[in-house]
Amino acid sequence: MVHKRGIGQKIVFVIALGSYLMALACASISAYLYIDAAPNDPIVAAFAASVVFFVGTGIVLHMMARTDLPDLRIK
């Protein structure tokens, strides 16, 4: 049986990919600021927390997009 994704699942998958990209961007900014600024700077901690948030969001949305939802239409 072929898994057909609905439009909602496709949209959620694109948002999950965007979340992964934002996590990558925040990680690189955090690494740059860690090297350039002091490691104790609050902005480094803020970007590191953003990495955790975006990765977690990406994982949840990715699982929602991959779920095989049943067809609940009345036929």
LINDA-V135125 format. One record per run of one state. SS is the DSSP state (H for helix, E for strand, C for the rest). FROM is the first residue (numbers start at 1). LEN is the number of residues. Records with the same first field share a line. If there is no record, write none. Layout:
SS=FROM-LEN / FROM-LEN
This chain:
C=1-6 / 37-5 / 67-9
H=7-30 / 42-25
